[in-house]
Amino acid sequence: MEPFDSFLVWIADFLGDHLYEGIFLAALLETIVPPIPTLAIFPTAGFLASQQGVTLLGLIPMIILGAIGATIGTSAIYLIALKLGRTVLLRYLKYVKISEKKLIRVEAWFEKYGDKAVFLGRMVPVMREMISVPAGLLKMRIPKFVLYTFAGSCVWSTGTILSGYYFGTAIGLSPVQ
């Protein structure tokens, strides 16, 4: 088994025992250490919640914790971009396989949609990890960045967690009525 596969197995096991802490940790790490895929982890958490008898109301803390974890993680990236600037940042982005070409595309998207790009970007795979970089480089106001990031992360968390939850209930393995 490859290291990344064993890491995903560890995350799934951790989620099984610690749904709420696991969703927070996964969201936090996903924004700081890309290739952790919340698109796989959040639905898995929703599925596990359905199997453990968690009600729909019980998903609300998971959704909020996922959004808080993502907001904290992406705010760290935002602050790094804000403080380091483009030239220094590009030197480090190559280590996580983000090219200048990708950064230019994200910056263009950010400039086209303005501050709303942060809200929308938190819901688009790949963009969600990168949107904080142009927001920092282009000096978006911090309170607005945090608000849009949290709101977009709530939508992402809700959709992905509910998809796993409803899949778990649909296949008939769930004790939830």
MDAnalysis code that builds the backbone (N, CA, C; Angstrom):
import MDAnalysis as mda
import numpy as np

u = mda.Universe.empty(531, n_residues=177, atom_resindex=np.repeat(np.arange(177), 3), trajectory=True)
u.add_TopologyAttr("name", ["N", "CA", "C"] * 177)
u.add_TopologyAttr("resid", np.arange(1, 178))
u.add_TopologyAttr("resname", ["MET", "GLU", "PRO", "PHE", "ASP", "SER", "PHE", "LEU", "VAL", "TRP", "ILE", "ALA", "ASP", "PHE", "LEU", "GLY", "ASP", "HIS", "LEU", "TYR", "GLU", "GLY", "ILE", "PHE", "LEU", "ALA", "ALA", "LEU", "LEU", "GLU", "THR", "ILE", "VAL", "PRO", "PRO", "ILE", "PRO", "THR", "LEU", "ALA", "ILE", "PHE", "PRO", "THR", "ALA", "GLY", "PHE", "LEU", "ALA", "SER", "GLN", "GLN", "GLY", "VAL", "THR", "LEU", "LEU", "GLY", "LEU", "ILE", "PRO", "MET", "ILE", "ILE", "LEU", "GLY", "ALA", "ILE", "GLY", "ALA", "THR", "ILE", "GLY", "THR", "SER", "ALA", "ILE", "TYR", "LEU", "ILE", "ALA", "LEU", "LYS", "LEU", "GLY", "ARG", "THR", "VAL", "LEU", "LEU", "ARG", "TYR", "LEU", "LYS", "TYR", "VAL", "LYS", "ILE", "SER", "GLU", "LYS", "LYS", "LEU", "ILE", "ARG", "VAL", "GLU", "ALA", "TRP", "PHE", "GLU", "LYS", "TYR", "GLY", "ASP", "LYS", "ALA", "VAL", "PHE", "LEU", "GLY", "ARG", "MET", "VAL", "PRO", "VAL", "MET", "ARG", "GLU", "MET", "ILE", "SER", "VAL", "PRO", "ALA", "GLY", "LEU", "LEU", "LYS", "MET", "ARG", "ILE", "PRO", "LYS", "PHE", "VAL", "LEU", "TYR", "THR", "PHE", "ALA", "GLY", "SER", "CYS", "VAL", "TRP", "SER", "THR", "GLY", "THR", "ILE", "LEU", "SER", "GLY", "TYR", "TYR", "PHE", "GLY", "THR", "ALA", "ILE", "GLY", "LEU", "SER", "PRO", "VAL", "GLN"])
u.atoms.positions = np.array([
    [0.852, -1.183, 0.000],
    [0.000, 0.000, 0.000],
    [0.896, 1.244, 0.000],
    [0.546, 2.205, -0.853],
    [1.317, 3.432, -0.941],
    [1.075, 4.310, 0.289],
    [2.033, 5.190, 0.607],
    [1.876, 6.042, 1.791],
    [0.588, 6.870, 1.772],
    [0.218, 7.405, 0.602],
    [-0.994, 8.225, 0.525],
    [-2.235, 7.377, 0.800],
    [-2.258, 6.149, 0.253],
    [-3.394, 5.248, 0.495],
    [-3.505, 4.893, 1.971],
    [-2.368, 4.618, 2.599],
    [-2.413, 4.273, 4.021],
    [-2.817, 5.481, 4.863],
    [-2.466, 6.676, 4.410],
    [-2.897, 7.883, 5.112],
    [-4.416, 8.021, 5.040],
    [-4.999, 7.759, 3.852],
    [-6.456, 7.833, 3.708],
    [-7.155, 6.783, 4.563],
    [-6.580, 5.605, 4.660],
    [-7.147, 4.565, 5.526],
    [-7.095, 5.023, 6.982],
    [-5.984, 5.631, 7.380],
    [-5.866, 6.146, 8.743],
    [-6.922, 7.210, 9.012],
    [-7.118, 8.124, 8.058],
    [-8.131, 9.173, 8.208],
    [-9.517, 8.548, 8.377],
    [-9.843, 7.552, 7.541],
    [-11.162, 6.902, 7.633],
    [-11.340, 6.226, 8.982],
    [-10.301, 5.557, 9.469],
    [-10.373, 4.930, 10.800],
    [-10.546, 5.987, 11.887],
    [-9.792, 7.072, 11.778],
    [-9.892, 8.158, 12.753],
    [-11.297, 8.758, 12.738],
    [-11.836, 8.967, 11.533],
    [-13.196, 9.503, 11.415],
    [-14.221, 8.587, 12.059],
    [-14.025, 7.278, 11.914],
    [-14.956, 6.322, 12.508],
    [-15.055, 6.464, 14.013],
    [-13.950, 6.818, 14.637],
    [-13.924, 6.945, 16.104],
    [-14.121, 8.382, 16.579],
    [-13.798, 9.353, 15.742],
    [-13.829, 10.768, 16.141],
    [-14.405, 11.613, 15.003],
    [-15.696, 11.474, 14.731],
    [-16.298, 12.185, 13.596],
    [-16.068, 13.691, 13.645],
    [-16.374, 14.293, 14.767],
    [-16.342, 15.751, 14.859],
    [-14.915, 16.294, 14.827],
    [-14.029, 15.672, 15.608],
    [-12.631, 16.106, 15.586],
    [-11.994, 15.810, 14.233],
    [-12.372, 14.677, 13.648],
    [-11.803, 14.264, 12.366],
    [-12.168, 15.198, 11.236],
    [-13.400, 15.662, 11.229],
    [-13.829, 16.563, 10.158],
    [-13.109, 17.904, 10.280],
    [-12.930, 18.379, 11.496],
    [-12.192, 19.627, 11.722],
    [-10.745, 19.467, 11.261],
    [-10.107, 18.395, 11.716],
    [-8.705, 18.136, 11.381],
    [-8.514, 17.972, 9.872],
    [-9.403, 17.226, 9.228],
    [-9.294, 17.018, 7.779],
    [-9.424, 18.338, 7.030],
    [-10.376, 19.167, 7.446],
    [-10.579, 20.460, 6.777],
    [-9.377, 21.370, 6.989],
    [-8.843, 21.378, 8.186],
    [-7.678, 22.206, 8.495],
    [-6.474, 21.756, 7.670],
    [-6.198, 20.466, 7.684],
    [-5.032, 19.942, 6.980],
    [-5.169, 20.056, 5.464],
    [-6.388, 19.864, 4.948],
    [-6.610, 19.909, 3.505],
    [-6.228, 21.252, 2.929],
    [-6.446, 22.312, 3.671],
    [-6.136, 23.633, 3.144],
    [-4.655, 23.970, 3.267],
    [-3.997, 23.361, 4.224],
    [-2.569, 23.646, 4.439],
    [-1.689, 22.658, 3.682],
    [-2.103, 21.391, 3.636],
    [-1.320, 20.333, 3.013],
    [-2.133, 19.747, 1.861],
    [-2.039, 20.368, 0.676],
    [-2.818, 19.785, -0.422],
    [-2.300, 18.390, -0.672],
    [-2.542, 17.401, -0.843],
    [-3.461, 16.584, -1.578],
    [-4.461, 15.873, -0.694],
    [-4.736, 16.350, 0.507],
    [-5.748, 15.694, 1.332],
    [-7.107, 16.062, 0.737],
    [-7.823, 15.071, 0.246],
    [-9.044, 15.375, -0.500],
    [-10.303, 15.421, 0.373],
    [-10.767, 16.623, 0.682],
    [-12.020, 16.698, 1.449],
    [-13.179, 16.176, 0.618],
    [-13.009, 16.150, -0.690],
    [-14.066, 15.610, -1.529],
    [-14.256, 14.108, -1.265],
    [-13.258, 13.466, -0.705],
    [-13.400, 12.064, -0.290],
    [-13.697, 11.964, 1.204],
    [-13.073, 12.817, 1.993],
    [-13.184, 12.702, 3.446],
    [-14.543, 13.147, 3.965],
    [-15.067, 14.267, 3.500],
    [-16.344, 14.767, 4.026],
    [-17.506, 13.818, 3.728],
    [-17.642, 13.304, 2.488],
    [-18.715, 12.325, 2.263],
    [-18.531, 11.052, 3.103],
    [-17.272, 10.641, 3.303],
    [-17.013, 9.479, 4.155],
    [-17.493, 9.747, 5.570],
    [-17.228, 10.946, 6.068],
    [-17.697, 11.313, 7.409],
    [-19.221, 11.303, 7.464],
    [-19.873, 11.822, 6.427],
    [-21.330, 11.793, 6.374],
    [-21.858, 10.375, 6.349],
    [-21.219, 9.517, 5.568],
    [-21.609, 8.109, 5.511],
    [-21.462, 7.452, 6.889],
    [-20.307, 7.663, 7.517],
    [-20.080, 7.079, 8.846],
    [-21.089, 7.605, 9.863],
    [-21.431, 8.879, 9.755],
    [-22.441, 9.449, 10.662],
    [-23.773, 8.736, 10.479],
    [-24.142, 8.450, 9.234],
    [-25.413, 7.744, 9.000],
    [-25.364, 6.345, 9.590],
    [-24.215, 5.703, 9.509],
    [-24.072, 4.345, 10.035],
    [-24.047, 4.310, 11.561],
    [-23.650, 5.431, 12.154],
    [-23.587, 5.513, 13.617],
    [-24.874, 6.076, 14.218],
    [-25.873, 6.319, 13.385],
    [-27.155, 6.791, 13.891],
    [-27.201, 8.275, 14.215],
    [-26.277, 9.048, 13.693],
    [-26.292, 10.494, 13.912],
    [-27.489, 11.070, 13.151],
    [-28.250, 11.935, 13.789],
    [-29.402, 12.562, 13.140],
    [-28.944, 13.713, 12.258],
    [-29.880, 14.221, 11.453],
    [-29.555, 15.383, 10.626],
    [-29.111, 16.561, 11.478],
    [-29.751, 16.765, 12.630],
    [-29.316, 17.856, 13.524],
    [-27.898, 17.616, 14.039],
    [-27.527, 16.370, 14.201],
    [-26.180, 16.034, 14.647],
    [-25.119, 16.335, 13.606],
    [-25.543, 16.517, 12.358],
    [-24.591, 16.867, 11.294],
    [-24.197, 18.337, 11.341],
    [-25.047, 19.162, 11.956],
    [-24.769, 20.609, 11.982],
    [-23.410, 20.917, 12.625],
    [-23.082, 20.332, 13.786],
    [-21.732, 20.600, 14.333],
    [-20.613, 20.123, 13.408],
    [-20.828, 19.002, 12.701],
    [-19.813, 18.521, 11.762],
    [-19.603, 19.541, 10.644],
    [-20.708, 20.063, 10.127],
    [-20.641, 21.047, 9.042],
    [-19.906, 22.300, 9.505],
    [-20.263, 22.778, 10.681],
    [-19.630, 23.998, 11.205],
    [-18.158, 23.765, 11.518],
    [-17.829, 22.618, 12.116],
    [-16.427, 22.317, 12.410],
    [-15.606, 22.178, 11.128],
    [-16.196, 21.597, 10.097],
    [-15.506, 21.514, 8.811],
    [-15.230, 22.898, 8.242],
    [-16.224, 23.780, 8.354],
    [-16.056, 25.149, 7.845],
    [-15.032, 25.924, 8.673],
    [-15.040, 25.735, 9.983],
    [-14.064, 26.422, 10.839],
    [-12.646, 25.928, 10.537],
    [-12.478, 24.619, 10.424],
    [-11.164, 24.062, 10.105],
    [-10.641, 24.592, 8.778],
    [-11.513, 24.627, 7.764],
    [-11.111, 25.145, 6.451],
    [-10.779, 26.632, 6.521],
    [-11.560, 27.374, 7.296],
    [-11.327, 28.818, 7.409],
    [-9.992, 29.107, 8.089],
    [-9.687, 28.383, 9.141],
    [-8.398, 28.578, 9.825],
    [-7.246, 28.216, 8.900],
    [-7.345, 27.070, 8.248],
    [-6.264, 26.626, 7.364],
    [-6.035, 27.561, 6.198],
    [-7.103, 27.957, 5.538],
    [-6.950, 28.820, 4.376],
    [-6.568, 30.244, 4.770],
    [-6.921, 30.650, 5.985],
    [-6.496, 31.969, 6.467],
    [-4.983, 32.007, 6.674],
    [-4.421, 30.883, 7.084],
    [-2.960, 30.805, 7.222],
    [-2.295, 31.005, 5.861],
    [-2.833, 30.355, 4.827],
    [-2.291, 30.510, 3.480],
    [-2.477, 31.957, 2.994],
    [-3.634, 32.532, 3.282],
    [-3.909, 33.931, 2.923],
    [-2.858, 34.852, 3.543],
    [-2.588, 34.666, 4.841],
    [-1.624, 35.527, 5.542],
    [-0.211, 35.348, 4.990],
    [0.136, 34.130, 4.638],
    [1.454, 33.882, 4.043],
    [1.561, 34.632, 2.712],
    [0.526, 34.516, 1.869],
    [0.536, 35.221, 0.577],
    [0.580, 36.732, 0.786],
    [-0.165, 37.224, 1.758],
    [-0.209, 38.656, 2.049],
    [1.162, 39.171, 2.480],
    [1.841, 38.412, 3.337],
    [3.119, 38.858, 3.896],
    [4.308, 38.609, 2.962],
    [4.333, 37.471, 2.261],
    [5.498, 37.128, 1.441],
    [5.499, 37.803, 0.073],
    [4.335, 37.942, -0.520],
    [4.267, 38.508, -1.862],
    [4.472, 37.454, -2.931],
    [4.222, 37.849, -4.148],
    [4.188, 36.940, -5.290],
    [5.522, 36.253, -5.580],
    [6.594, 36.995, -5.647],
    [7.895, 36.437, -6.025],
    [8.351, 35.361, -5.063],
    [8.297, 35.639, -3.790],
    [8.728, 34.659, -2.782],
    [7.775, 33.467, -2.766],
    [6.487, 33.742, -2.872],
    [5.487, 32.682, -2.825],
    [5.663, 31.694, -3.976],
    [5.930, 32.189, -5.163],
    [6.123, 31.298, -6.311],
    [7.284, 30.335, -6.105],
    [8.287, 30.774, -5.396],
    [9.433, 29.921, -5.108],
    [9.004, 28.693, -4.293],
    [8.052, 28.865, -3.381],
    [7.602, 27.770, -2.511],
    [6.456, 26.968, -3.103],
    [5.638, 27.589, -3.936],
    [4.494, 26.889, -4.523],
    [4.915, 25.738, -5.426],
    [6.095, 25.840, -6.033],
    [6.538, 24.759, -6.919],
    [6.702, 23.443, -6.160],
    [6.951, 23.509, -4.850],
    [7.117, 22.290, -4.057],
    [5.803, 21.547, -3.840],
    [4.682, 22.243, -3.983],
    [3.375, 21.582, -3.873],
    [2.707, 21.521, -5.249],
    [3.550, 21.567, -6.289],
    [3.138, 21.392, -7.674],
    [2.116, 22.421, -8.151],
    [2.298, 23.665, -7.723],
    [1.458, 24.762, -8.210],
    [2.352, 25.664, -9.046],
    [2.057, 25.689, -10.331],
    [2.879, 26.451, -11.263],
    [2.423, 27.905, -11.324],
    [3.268, 28.726, -11.919],
    [2.901, 30.128, -12.110],
    [1.692, 30.228, -13.039],
    [1.600, 29.325, -14.000],
    [0.467, 29.301, -14.933],
    [-0.852, 29.087, -14.173],
    [-0.863, 28.146, -13.227],
    [-2.068, 27.911, -12.417],
    [-2.395, 29.138, -11.575],
    [-1.373, 29.728, -11.001],
    [-1.583, 30.913, -10.166],
    [-2.153, 32.064, -10.994],
    [-1.673, 32.231, -12.203],
    [-2.183, 33.290, -13.084],
    [-3.660, 33.051, -13.396],
    [-4.030, 31.791, -13.645],
    [-5.451, 31.476, -13.906],
    [-6.328, 31.811, -12.711],
    [-5.859, 31.450, -11.519],
    [-6.645, 31.717, -10.306],
    [-6.738, 33.227, -10.062],
    [-5.642, 33.947, -10.286],
    [-5.666, 35.404, -10.112],
    [-6.651, 36.051, -11.098],
    [-6.664, 35.562, -12.329],
    [-7.595, 36.107, -13.328],
    [-9.034, 35.857, -12.901],
    [-9.303, 34.662, -12.377],
    [-10.647, 34.325, -11.892],
    [-11.019, 35.240, -10.733],
    [-10.051, 35.455, -9.843],
    [-10.284, 36.324, -8.687],
    [-10.599, 37.751, -9.150],
    [-9.826, 38.251, -10.086],
    [-10.060, 39.612, -10.561],
    [-11.383, 39.736, -11.319],
    [-11.780, 38.680, -12.023],
    [-13.039, 38.701, -12.775],
    [-14.247, 38.754, -11.835],
    [-14.210, 37.943, -10.778],
    [-15.364, 37.835, -9.890],
    [-15.227, 38.649, -8.613],
    [-14.077, 39.260, -8.408],
    [-13.882, 40.094, -7.229],
    [-13.903, 39.271, -5.948],
    [-14.338, 39.909, -4.882],
    [-14.340, 39.248, -3.575],
    [-15.218, 37.999, -3.552],
    [-16.254, 37.979, -4.392],
    [-17.142, 36.811, -4.454],
    [-16.383, 35.567, -4.900],
    [-15.237, 35.762, -5.521],
    [-14.426, 34.623, -5.962],
    [-14.021, 33.757, -4.782],
    [-13.825, 34.365, -3.622],
    [-13.448, 33.587, -2.435],
    [-14.616, 32.689, -2.030],
    [-15.818, 33.259, -1.969],
    [-17.006, 32.468, -1.622],
    [-17.202, 31.331, -2.626],
    [-17.193, 31.662, -3.911],
    [-17.402, 30.651, -4.951],
    [-16.239, 29.668, -5.020],
    [-15.037, 30.185, -4.863],
    [-13.848, 29.346, -4.951],
    [-13.770, 28.276, -3.877],
    [-14.373, 28.515, -2.728],
    [-14.355, 27.516, -1.653],
    [-15.204, 26.303, -1.993],
    [-15.963, 26.366, -3.077],
    [-16.837, 25.259, -3.466],
    [-16.355, 24.529, -4.712],
    [-15.236, 24.953, -5.282],
    [-14.732, 24.360, -6.518],
    [-13.449, 23.589, -6.207],
    [-13.440, 22.270, -6.461],
    [-12.213, 21.505, -6.215],
    [-11.018, 22.151, -6.912],
    [-9.867, 22.065, -6.325],
    [-8.594, 22.662, -6.727],
    [-8.607, 24.172, -6.450],
    [-9.635, 24.863, -6.912],
    [-9.737, 26.304, -6.663],
    [-9.832, 26.560, -5.154],
    [-10.514, 25.677, -4.437],
    [-10.727, 25.898, -3.010],
    [-9.414, 25.937, -2.233],
    [-8.422, 25.203, -2.696],
    [-7.131, 25.222, -2.028],
    [-6.310, 26.446, -2.416],
    [-6.589, 27.003, -3.592],
    [-5.735, 28.066, -4.126],
    [-6.290, 29.472, -3.959],
    [-7.571, 29.625, -3.736],
    [-8.196, 30.946, -3.800],
    [-7.641, 31.920, -2.751],
    [-7.127, 31.398, -1.660],
    [-6.582, 32.274, -0.626],
    [-5.289, 32.954, -1.076],
    [-4.597, 32.362, -2.039],
    [-3.339, 32.947, -2.512],
    [-3.577, 34.283, -3.218],
    [-4.436, 34.342, -4.257],
    [-4.654, 35.663, -4.873],
    [-5.356, 36.635, -3.927],
    [-6.197, 36.115, -3.035],
    [-6.844, 37.014, -2.065],
    [-5.792, 37.704, -1.208],
    [-4.769, 36.970, -0.799],
    [-3.681, 37.554, -0.017],
    [-2.800, 38.451, -0.864],
    [-2.447, 37.970, -2.058],
    [-1.578, 38.761, -2.931],
    [-2.228, 40.076, -3.345],
    [-3.541, 40.042, -3.549],
    [-4.260, 41.249, -3.980],
    [-4.832, 42.026, -2.794],
    [-4.424, 41.628, -1.594],
    [-4.721, 42.351, -0.351],
    [-6.214, 42.554, -0.065],
    [-6.976, 41.473, -0.243],
    [-8.390, 41.512, 0.135],
    [-8.474, 41.784, 1.634],
    [-9.448, 42.557, 2.069],
    [-9.599, 42.868, 3.492],
    [-9.833, 41.576, 4.289],
    [-9.136, 41.447, 5.410],
    [-9.170, 40.225, 6.215],
    [-10.581, 39.866, 6.693],
    [-11.360, 40.788, 7.268],
    [-12.703, 40.391, 7.732],
    [-13.583, 39.854, 6.599],
    [-13.499, 40.481, 5.432],
    [-14.291, 40.029, 4.287],
    [-13.797, 38.656, 3.824],
    [-12.487, 38.471, 3.805],
    [-11.917, 37.178, 3.410],
    [-12.414, 36.073, 4.341],
    [-12.348, 36.303, 5.643],
    [-12.756, 35.286, 6.617],
    [-14.250, 34.990, 6.480],
    [-15.063, 36.024, 6.326],
    [-16.510, 35.837, 6.196],
    [-16.846, 35.031, 4.942],
    [-16.302, 35.408, 3.793],
    [-16.591, 34.694, 2.548],
    [-16.040, 33.271, 2.579],
    [-14.877, 33.109, 3.178],
    [-14.287, 31.777, 3.285],
    [-15.160, 30.879, 4.150],
    [-15.584, 31.376, 5.299],
    [-16.427, 30.576, 6.195],
    [-17.755, 30.233, 5.520],
    [-18.384, 31.205, 4.873],
    [-19.676, 30.964, 4.223],
    [-19.539, 29.930, 3.100],
    [-18.539, 30.087, 2.254],
    [-18.322, 29.119, 1.174],
    [-17.963, 27.749, 1.700],
    [-17.198, 27.705, 2.776],
    [-16.823, 26.429, 3.388],
    [-18.028, 25.740, 4.019],
    [-18.969, 26.523, 4.544],
    [-20.212, 25.939, 5.089],
    [-21.018, 25.260, 3.986],
    [-21.108, 25.919, 2.837],
    [-21.842, 25.332, 1.714],
    [-21.164, 24.045, 1.267],
    [-19.839, 24.082, 1.114],
    [-19.066, 22.898, 0.711],
    [-19.244, 21.772, 1.727],
    [-19.092, 22.078, 2.993],
    [-19.231, 21.063, 4.043],
    [-20.632, 20.453, 4.022],
    [-21.631, 21.300, 3.898],
    [-23.013, 20.818, 3.891],
    [-23.247, 19.850, 2.733],
    [-22.873, 20.269, 1.552],
    [-23.108, 19.423, 0.372],
    [-22.373, 18.104, 0.416],
    [-21.108, 18.141, 0.796],
    [-20.309, 16.913, 0.769],
    [-20.668, 15.975, 1.924],
    [-20.916, 16.522, 3.096],
    [-21.291, 15.672, 4.237],
    [-22.668, 15.059, 3.996],
    [-23.618, 15.868, 3.525],
    [-24.966, 15.341, 3.259],
    [-24.969, 14.291, 2.156],
    [-24.107, 14.454, 1.155],
    [-24.062, 13.445, 0.088],
    [-23.671, 12.079, 0.651],
    [-22.673, 12.059, 1.520],
    [-22.285, 10.796, 2.151],
    [-23.344, 10.270, 3.094],
    [-23.969, 11.168, 3.825],
    [-25.014, 10.789, 4.784],
    [-26.199, 10.139, 4.064],
    [-26.658, 10.797, 3.002],
    [-27.809, 10.261, 2.273],
    [-27.466, 9.013, 1.491],
    [-26.227, 8.886, 1.045],
    [-25.795, 7.636, 0.422],
    [-25.886, 6.510, 1.449],
    [-25.410, 6.770, 2.653],
    [-25.465, 5.759, 3.713],
    [-26.886, 5.345, 4.053],
    [-27.795, 6.298, 4.080],
    [-29.186, 5.946, 4.383],
    [-29.855, 5.267, 3.182],
    [-29.457, 5.640, 1.963],
    [-30.088, 5.091, 0.765],
    [-29.738, 3.614, 0.539],
    [-28.547, 3.209, 0.928],
    [-28.177, 1.809, 0.679],
    [-28.739, 0.882, 1.747],
    [-29.437, 1.454, 2.702],
    [-30.181, 0.639, 3.656],
    [-29.394, 0.042, 4.788],
    [-28.170, 0.498, 4.997],
    [-27.380, -0.034, 6.104],
    [-27.530, 0.782, 7.375],
    [-28.207, 1.909, 7.268],
    [-28.239, 2.855, 8.373],
    [-29.335, 2.534, 9.372],
    [-29.028, 2.726, 10.661],
    [-30.048, 2.568, 11.686],
    [-30.955, 3.798, 11.799],
    [-30.639, 4.879, 11.039],
    [-31.422, 6.113, 11.101],
    [-32.771, 5.869, 10.459],
    [-33.835, 6.336, 11.084],
    [-35.203, 6.154, 10.565],
    [-35.634, 7.350, 9.782],
])
